[in-house]
């Protein structure tokens, strides 16, 4: 009977004895098999072909006796490789018959392990959790700020109900550590903040920080209905527009998203919501918005939005509606991809808050403008990746329903109107770790009747985010 190279090497390996309890390796990694040994070539062939394995400590231990299960493992691997001539096939058939019971036991063990792995994967898909821990420090000209010096955690979870439904939630927690900023119930006197100091524990509790006290802050359901219709129902943070000028806050809402058929990458979305906070005079209005976004050619992305106050919840004593009686708002965003690494985003929002125009200085109180220049960007999986940005804003006192303060710099007075610029950078020093530093110079307030509401601020903030 004539044997090919594989069969000869296999018989040699069996005669030497070996273990299948470790990872595959080439013979040159076995410290006890020198290259001038007579068995080196055969062992190297079998190891590289994935049929034999070492002991895991860099040795082969050819003088060690094998168990029948180890022999069966080698035979099974050789059978899976297949090929060879009539002689090699005959040898493998005899070996497989000899170790048939052991091979069957090994097969059952593999099947059981596969079932356990599939079960674990399904459990992982059923419940997933991720988020970040943040260490933040900074200075705001010594003024009160919730977000200059704090430890922050954002925990997000997802529970898969079925292929169509997912339940989502978020838990956020602030822990402030600079006592001089722990103020509550403050007022402004001669341009200075006067208020009552609280301990850190009191400042971080549910009464003083309702959205970041460690309780479940948002919960909603994501559903896929019909063909490419995606729906969210519940309380969640939502942004409208590329820079979230029209809205960037939590909302109690029902929202839908749908790609436009033959729309060349364009999408349609809609929202019907109420804020999660009280409006003027304790009223809580309801809103609706319709949004279109997608590419214009290769180098421009666009976003168009129209929003309307559905119910102002007018206060019967004052006759006032929510936020300067504004009923309609319009917004547009354009993102220009200037190069592979450079992008410019311009955003505009306008409301019809005409009833209170005489209350504010100038004629810029009913619209928002923002421009942001970005260079490169970070990738949490790529240490050393970085991004630079610069942003200029001019936000009117009644120019939007509730814009997103991207770096949480609004305050200390929560005054109407803001104008200024921000610059900063981000870098990933280690995998899943991001460092960001930001400097801003802004002017707040444009109320005619509240000149003390004007405040010029210089803000520096630096933070480390640990993602998991």
C-alpha positions as CSV (number, residue, x, y, z in Angstrom):
1,X,0.0,0.0,0.0
2,X,1.5,3.4,-1.0
3,X,1.2,6.3,1.4
4,X,1.3,10.0,0.6
5,X,3.2,12.6,2.6
6,X,0.2,13.5,4.8
7,X,-0.5,9.8,5.7
8,X,3.2,9.2,6.5
9,X,3.4,12.3,8.6
10,X,0.2,11.3,10.4
11,X,1.4,7.8,11.2
12,X,4.6,9.3,12.5
13,X,2.7,11.8,14.7
14,X,0.6,9.0,16.1
15,X,3.7,6.9,16.9
16,X,5.3,9.8,18.7
17,X,2.3,10.7,20.8
18,X,0.9,14.2,21.2
19,X,-1.8,16.3,22.9
20,X,-4.8,18.2,21.5
21,X,-5.3,20.5,24.5
22,X,-3.6,23.6,23.2
23,X,-3.6,26.0,20.2
24,X,-2.1,24.9,16.9
25,X,1.5,25.8,16.3
26,X,4.4,25.1,13.9
27,X,7.1,22.6,14.9
28,X,9.6,25.4,15.0
29,X,7.7,26.7,18.1
30,X,8.2,23.4,20.0
31,X,11.3,24.0,22.1
32,X,11.8,20.2,22.6
33,X,11.8,19.5,18.8
34,X,15.1,20.8,17.3
35,X,15.2,21.5,13.6
36,X,17.8,18.7,13.0
37,X,15.6,16.1,14.6
38,X,14.5,13.3,12.2
39,X,10.8,14.0,13.0
40,X,10.9,17.7,12.5
41,X,9.6,17.9,8.9
42,X,6.6,15.6,9.5
43,X,5.6,17.4,12.7
44,X,5.9,20.8,11.1
45,X,3.7,19.6,8.2
46,X,1.0,18.3,10.6
47,X,1.1,21.4,12.8
48,X,0.8,23.8,9.9
49,X,-2.1,21.7,8.5
50,X,-3.9,22.1,11.8
51,X,-3.9,18.3,12.6
52,X,-1.6,18.3,15.6
53,X,-1.2,20.8,18.5
54,X,1.3,21.4,21.1
55,X,1.0,21.5,24.9
56,X,0.5,25.2,25.2
57,X,3.9,25.8,26.9
58,X,6.0,25.7,23.8
59,X,6.7,22.0,24.0
60,X,5.7,18.9,22.0
61,X,6.4,16.2,24.6
62,X,6.7,13.4,22.0
63,X,7.5,10.8,24.6
64,X,4.2,11.2,26.4
65,X,1.5,8.6,26.0
66,X,-1.7,9.7,24.4
67,X,-5.3,9.0,25.5
68,X,-7.7,7.5,23.1
69,X,-9.6,10.8,23.0
70,X,-6.5,12.6,21.9
71,X,-5.9,10.0,19.2
72,X,-9.6,10.3,18.1
73,X,-9.2,14.1,17.9
74,X,-6.2,13.7,15.5
75,X,-8.0,11.2,13.4
76,X,-11.1,13.4,13.2
77,X,-9.0,16.4,12.1
78,X,-7.3,14.4,9.5
79,X,-10.6,13.2,8.2
80,X,-11.9,16.7,7.9
81,X,-8.8,17.6,5.8
82,X,-9.7,14.9,3.3
83,X,-7.8,14.3,0.0
84,X,-4.9,11.9,-0.5
85,X,-4.7,8.7,-2.4
86,X,-6.3,5.3,-1.9
87,X,-3.7,4.3,0.6
88,X,-4.1,7.3,2.8
89,X,-7.9,7.0,2.7
90,X,-7.7,3.4,3.7
91,X,-5.6,4.2,6.7
92,X,-7.9,7.0,7.8
93,X,-10.9,4.7,7.4
94,X,-9.3,2.0,9.6
95,X,-8.4,4.6,12.2
96,X,-11.9,6.2,12.2
97,X,-13.5,2.8,12.7
98,X,-11.1,2.0,15.6
99,X,-11.9,5.3,17.4
100,X,-15.5,5.7,16.2
101,X,-17.0,5.8,19.8
102,X,-14.5,8.4,20.9
103,X,-15.1,10.5,17.8
104,X,-18.9,10.3,18.4
105,X,-18.4,11.5,22.0
106,X,-16.2,14.4,20.8
107,X,-18.8,15.3,18.2
108,X,-21.5,15.4,20.8
109,X,-19.4,17.6,23.0
110,X,-18.8,20.0,20.2
111,X,-22.5,20.2,19.4
112,X,-23.3,20.8,23.0
113,X,-20.7,23.6,23.1
114,X,-22.1,25.1,20.0
115,X,-25.6,25.1,21.5
116,X,-24.3,26.8,24.7
117,X,-22.5,29.5,22.6
118,X,-25.7,30.2,20.6
119,X,-27.6,30.5,23.8
120,X,-25.1,33.0,25.2
121,X,-25.3,35.0,22.0
122,X,-29.1,35.1,22.2
123,X,-28.9,36.2,25.8
124,X,-26.4,38.9,24.9
125,X,-28.7,40.2,22.1
126,X,-31.6,40.2,24.5
127,X,-29.9,42.6,26.9
128,X,-27.1,45.0,26.1
129,X,-25.6,47.8,28.1
130,X,-23.1,50.5,27.3
131,X,-22.2,54.0,28.2
132,X,-19.4,56.2,29.5
133,X,-17.8,57.6,32.7
134,X,-16.6,61.2,32.5
135,X,-14.2,63.2,34.6
136,X,-14.6,66.9,33.9
137,X,-12.9,70.1,35.2
138,X,-12.8,73.7,34.1
139,X,-13.5,77.3,34.9
140,X,-16.3,79.7,34.1
141,X,-15.0,83.1,35.3
142,X,-15.9,81.8,38.8
143,X,-19.6,81.8,37.9
144,X,-22.1,79.1,38.7
145,X,-22.2,76.2,36.3
146,X,-23.6,72.7,36.6
147,X,-21.0,71.2,34.3
148,X,-17.6,72.7,35.0
149,X,-16.3,70.3,37.7
150,X,-18.1,67.0,38.0
151,X,-18.0,63.3,37.7
152,X,-20.6,62.0,35.3
153,X,-21.9,58.6,34.2
154,X,-24.2,57.8,31.3
155,X,-25.6,54.3,31.3
156,X,-27.6,53.1,28.3
157,X,-29.5,49.8,28.0
158,X,-31.4,47.8,25.4
159,X,-33.8,44.9,25.8
160,X,-34.7,43.0,22.7
161,X,-38.4,42.1,22.7
162,X,-38.5,40.6,19.2
163,X,-37.1,41.3,15.8
164,X,-39.5,44.2,15.6
165,X,-39.4,45.8,19.1
166,X,-36.7,47.0,21.4
167,X,-37.0,48.7,24.8
168,X,-34.4,51.3,25.6
169,X,-33.5,53.3,28.7
170,X,-30.8,55.7,30.0
171,X,-29.5,56.5,33.5
172,X,-27.5,59.6,34.1
173,X,-25.7,60.8,37.2
174,X,-23.8,64.0,38.0
175,X,-21.5,64.2,41.0
176,X,-20.2,67.8,41.5
177,X,-17.0,68.3,43.3
178,X,-16.3,72.1,43.4
179,X,-18.1,73.5,46.4
180,X,-18.0,77.1,45.2
181,X,-20.2,76.2,42.3
182,X,-22.8,74.4,44.3
183,X,-25.4,77.1,44.3
184,X,-29.2,76.9,44.1
185,X,-31.9,79.5,44.0
186,X,-29.4,82.2,42.9
187,X,-30.2,85.8,41.8
188,X,-28.2,88.4,40.0
189,X,-27.2,91.6,41.7
190,X,-25.0,94.2,40.0
191,X,-24.0,91.5,37.5
192,X,-22.9,89.1,40.2
193,X,-24.5,85.8,41.2
194,X,-25.9,85.7,44.7
195,X,-27.4,82.4,46.0
196,X,-27.5,79.7,48.6
197,X,-24.7,77.1,48.8
198,X,-25.6,73.4,49.1
199,X,-23.4,70.4,49.8
200,X,-22.4,68.3,46.9
201,X,-24.8,65.5,48.0
202,X,-27.7,67.9,48.3
203,X,-26.9,69.5,44.9
204,X,-26.8,66.2,43.1
205,X,-30.1,64.9,44.5
206,X,-33.4,64.6,42.7
207,X,-34.7,68.0,43.8
208,X,-31.8,69.9,42.4
209,X,-30.8,67.8,39.4
210,X,-33.9,66.0,38.1
211,X,-32.3,64.7,34.9
212,X,-28.9,63.6,36.3
213,X,-29.6,62.1,39.7
214,X,-29.0,58.4,39.0
215,X,-32.6,57.4,38.3
216,X,-33.9,56.2,34.9
217,X,-34.1,59.5,33.0
218,X,-35.4,58.2,29.7
219,X,-37.3,55.1,28.5
220,X,-38.8,54.4,25.1
221,X,-39.6,51.7,22.6
222,X,-38.1,51.3,19.2
223,X,-40.3,49.5,16.6
224,X,-39.9,48.5,13.0
225,X,-43.3,48.5,11.3
226,X,-44.0,47.6,7.7
227,X,-41.3,48.2,5.1
228,X,-38.6,50.6,6.4
229,X,-40.8,52.4,8.8
230,X,-39.1,53.0,12.2
231,X,-41.0,54.4,15.2
232,X,-40.0,55.6,18.6
233,X,-42.5,56.0,21.4
234,X,-41.6,57.3,24.9
235,X,-39.3,59.7,26.7
236,X,-35.9,60.2,25.1
237,X,-33.4,62.8,24.2
238,X,-33.9,64.0,20.6
239,X,-32.2,66.5,18.3
240,X,-33.7,68.2,15.3
241,X,-31.3,69.6,12.7
242,X,-27.6,68.9,12.2
243,X,-26.7,71.1,15.1
244,X,-29.9,70.7,17.0
245,X,-30.7,74.4,16.9
246,X,-34.5,74.0,16.7
247,X,-34.6,71.3,19.4
248,X,-32.0,69.4,21.4
249,X,-33.6,68.2,24.7
250,X,-35.5,65.3,26.2
251,X,-39.1,64.9,24.9
252,X,-42.2,62.9,25.6
253,X,-42.9,61.9,22.0
254,X,-43.9,59.6,19.2
255,X,-41.5,59.8,16.3
256,X,-41.1,58.1,12.9
257,X,-38.3,57.7,10.3
258,X,-38.7,56.5,6.8
259,X,-36.3,56.4,3.8
260,X,-37.9,58.0,0.7
261,X,-38.3,55.5,-2.0
262,X,-36.1,56.4,-5.0
263,X,-35.1,59.4,-3.0
264,X,-31.3,58.9,-3.6
265,X,-30.5,58.7,0.1
266,X,-33.1,61.1,1.4
267,X,-35.1,60.4,4.6
268,X,-38.4,61.7,6.0
269,X,-39.1,61.9,9.8
270,X,-41.8,63.4,12.0
271,X,-42.2,64.1,15.7
272,X,-45.1,64.9,18.0
273,X,-44.0,65.8,21.5
274,X,-44.2,67.7,24.7
275,X,-41.2,69.0,26.7
276,X,-40.3,67.1,29.8
277,X,-40.2,70.4,31.7
278,X,-42.8,73.1,32.6
279,X,-43.3,76.0,30.2
280,X,-44.3,79.6,31.0
281,X,-46.8,80.0,33.8
282,X,-46.7,76.2,34.4
283,X,-48.0,75.4,30.9
284,X,-46.6,72.5,28.8
285,X,-47.2,73.1,25.1
286,X,-47.2,70.3,22.5
287,X,-45.3,70.5,19.2
288,X,-45.1,68.7,15.8
289,X,-42.2,68.7,13.3
290,X,-41.6,67.3,9.9
291,X,-38.0,66.8,8.8
292,X,-36.3,66.0,5.4
293,X,-32.6,65.2,5.2
294,X,-30.2,63.7,2.6
295,X,-27.3,64.4,0.2
296,X,-27.2,67.0,-2.5
297,X,-24.6,65.6,-4.9
298,X,-21.4,64.2,-3.5
299,X,-20.1,67.0,-1.3
300,X,-23.2,68.5,0.4
301,X,-25.7,67.1,2.9
302,X,-28.9,69.0,3.7
303,X,-31.6,69.1,6.4
304,X,-34.9,70.9,6.2
305,X,-37.4,71.2,9.0
306,X,-40.8,72.8,9.8
307,X,-42.2,72.8,13.3
308,X,-45.4,74.1,14.8
309,X,-46.8,74.6,18.3
310,X,-50.0,72.5,18.3
311,X,-51.3,73.7,21.6
312,X,-49.9,76.7,23.4
313,X,-51.6,76.0,26.7
314,X,-52.5,79.7,27.0
315,X,-52.5,81.0,30.6
316,X,-56.0,82.5,31.2
317,X,-54.6,85.1,33.6
318,X,-52.0,86.7,31.4
319,X,-53.3,85.6,28.0
320,X,-49.7,84.6,27.2
321,X,-48.8,81.5,25.1
322,X,-45.6,79.5,25.3
323,X,-42.3,81.2,24.5
324,X,-43.3,84.6,23.1
325,X,-46.4,83.2,21.4
326,X,-44.3,81.7,18.6
327,X,-46.4,79.3,16.6
328,X,-44.2,78.4,13.6
329,X,-40.5,77.6,13.2
330,X,-38.4,76.9,10.1
331,X,-34.9,75.5,10.0
332,X,-32.2,74.6,7.4
333,X,-28.8,73.0,7.7
334,X,-26.1,72.5,5.0
335,X,-22.9,70.5,5.6
336,X,-20.2,71.1,3.0
337,X,-17.5,68.4,2.7
338,X,-14.6,70.7,1.8
339,X,-12.1,67.8,1.7
340,X,-11.7,64.3,3.1
341,X,-10.7,65.8,6.5
342,X,-12.5,69.2,6.5
343,X,-16.2,69.9,6.8
344,X,-18.3,73.1,7.4
345,X,-21.8,73.0,8.8
346,X,-24.1,76.1,8.6
347,X,-27.5,76.1,10.4
348,X,-30.4,78.6,10.5
349,X,-33.7,78.6,12.5
350,X,-36.4,81.3,12.4
351,X,-39.6,81.6,14.5
352,X,-42.6,83.9,14.2
353,X,-42.4,85.2,17.8
354,X,-43.6,88.6,16.7
355,X,-45.7,89.6,19.7
356,X,-42.8,90.3,21.9
357,X,-40.3,91.9,19.5
358,X,-40.2,95.2,21.4
359,X,-39.1,93.4,24.5
360,X,-35.6,92.7,23.1
361,X,-32.7,94.8,21.8
362,X,-32.1,94.9,18.1
363,X,-33.8,92.7,15.5
364,X,-32.0,89.4,16.0
365,X,-34.1,87.9,18.8
366,X,-36.3,85.6,16.6
367,X,-33.7,83.6,14.8
368,X,-30.6,81.4,15.4
369,X,-27.4,81.1,13.4
370,X,-24.5,78.7,13.9
371,X,-21.5,77.7,11.9
372,X,-19.1,74.9,12.7
373,X,-15.8,74.0,11.1
374,X,-14.5,70.5,11.8
375,X,-11.1,68.9,10.9
376,X,-10.8,65.2,11.0
377,X,-12.4,63.3,13.9
378,X,-11.8,60.7,16.6
379,X,-12.3,56.9,16.3
380,X,-12.5,55.2,19.7
381,X,-10.9,52.1,18.2
382,X,-7.9,54.0,16.9
383,X,-5.6,55.5,19.5
384,X,-3.9,58.6,18.2
385,X,-6.9,59.7,16.2
386,X,-8.0,63.3,16.8
387,X,-10.3,66.1,15.7
388,X,-10.3,69.9,15.8
389,X,-13.3,72.2,15.7
390,X,-14.4,75.9,15.8
391,X,-18.0,77.1,16.2
392,X,-19.6,80.5,16.1
393,X,-23.2,81.0,17.3
394,X,-25.8,83.8,17.4
395,X,-28.9,82.5,19.1
396,X,-31.9,84.7,19.5
397,X,-34.0,85.0,22.7
398,X,-37.0,83.5,20.9
399,X,-35.2,81.9,17.9
400,X,-36.0,78.2,18.7
401,X,-38.1,75.9,20.9
402,X,-35.2,74.5,22.9
403,X,-31.8,74.3,21.3
404,X,-29.1,72.0,22.4
405,X,-26.3,73.5,24.4
406,X,-23.6,71.3,22.9
407,X,-21.1,71.9,25.6
408,X,-23.6,72.6,28.4
409,X,-22.4,76.2,28.7
410,X,-25.9,77.8,29.0
411,X,-26.2,79.8,32.2
412,X,-25.5,80.8,34.8
413,X,-28.6,83.0,34.4
414,X,-30.3,80.9,31.7
415,X,-30.7,84.3,30.1
416,X,-32.3,84.9,26.7
417,X,-29.9,85.1,23.7
418,X,-26.3,84.1,23.3
419,X,-23.5,85.2,21.0
420,X,-19.9,84.0,20.7
421,X,-17.5,81.3,19.6
422,X,-16.0,78.0,20.8
423,X,-12.8,76.2,19.8
424,X,-11.6,72.8,20.9
425,X,-10.0,69.5,20.2
426,X,-10.6,65.8,20.8
427,X,-8.0,63.0,20.9
428,X,-8.0,59.2,21.6
429,X,-5.0,58.5,23.8
430,X,-6.1,54.9,24.5
431,X,-8.7,52.6,23.0
432,X,-12.2,53.7,24.1
433,X,-10.8,56.7,25.9
434,X,-11.4,60.2,24.6
435,X,-9.9,63.5,25.9
436,X,-11.6,66.8,24.9
437,X,-10.8,70.4,25.8
438,X,-12.8,73.4,24.9
439,X,-12.5,77.2,25.3
440,X,-15.4,79.6,24.7
441,X,-15.9,83.4,24.8
442,X,-19.6,84.3,24.7
443,X,-22.0,87.1,25.6
444,X,-25.4,86.3,27.1
445,X,-28.7,88.1,27.4
446,X,-30.3,90.7,25.2
447,X,-33.3,91.7,27.3
448,X,-34.1,95.5,27.3
449,X,-35.8,95.4,30.7
450,X,-33.1,93.3,32.3
451,X,-29.7,94.9,31.6
452,X,-28.1,92.9,34.4
453,X,-29.0,89.8,32.4
454,X,-26.0,90.6,30.1
455,X,-22.9,88.7,31.1
456,X,-19.6,88.2,29.2
457,X,-18.1,84.8,30.0
458,X,-14.8,83.0,29.3
459,X,-15.2,79.3,29.7
460,X,-12.6,76.6,29.8
461,X,-13.5,72.9,30.1
462,X,-11.5,69.7,29.8
463,X,-12.8,66.1,30.2
464,X,-11.9,62.5,29.9
465,X,-14.5,60.0,28.7
466,X,-14.1,56.3,29.4
467,X,-16.5,54.4,27.0
468,X,-17.6,50.8,27.6
